Amino acid sequence: MLQDLILTFIPLFVAFDTIGLVPIFISLTKGMEQTDRKRILRQSVITATAITLVFLIIGKGIFIILGITIPDFQIAGGLILLVIAIIDIVQTAKGYMESPISPTVGVVPIGTPIIAGPAVLTTLIMLNDIYGFSATVLSLLVNLTIIYLIFSWADRILKFLGEGGARATSKVVSLLLAAIAVMMIRIGLKGVVG
């Protein structure tokens, strides 16, 4: 069981890319009070947990019933991220310093598709088929706990960066988010075409 846990943990850890998501989390929660950021963090991890567990249990069946493929999911997730990145970049170009923060930012886009995105969901299906449900769920929960802990340190990271550094990081992250979105769409289109 320990070997299966390690073999399921590593691919999920890579798929979640927790460290890479920290700047995105900071960018999407900039300007929030610490209590609001904690609420958004809880909301995003609960959303990601619910989506990944439901997907793990009935995902294949839902996709088959609705005729949805993994590439379809990648394209949809990519489009959502692209719209968010474009809105942030355009608001900056118009001179807005802070974008309005949606009360559901923890659900979409942080909970999904940023945390529980196509890469994670695809990895879950693969690991479940190879190593079984128990090892996959345990690794999933360990990874989500790590995400919660690392994101809860976002305030310290923000203090370290300072206001100027946080704004600069936010804009770079918006560009990276747009690039990630285009990559997800491209991979999805390759899956549909090829």
Secondary structure as UniProt FT lines:
FT   HELIX           2..16
FT   HELIX           18..28
FT   TURN            29..31
FT   HELIX           34..66
FT   HELIX           70..93
FT   TURN            94..95
FT   TURN            103..105
FT   HELIX           106..115
FT   HELIX           118..131
FT   HELIX           133..152
FT   HELIX           154..193
//
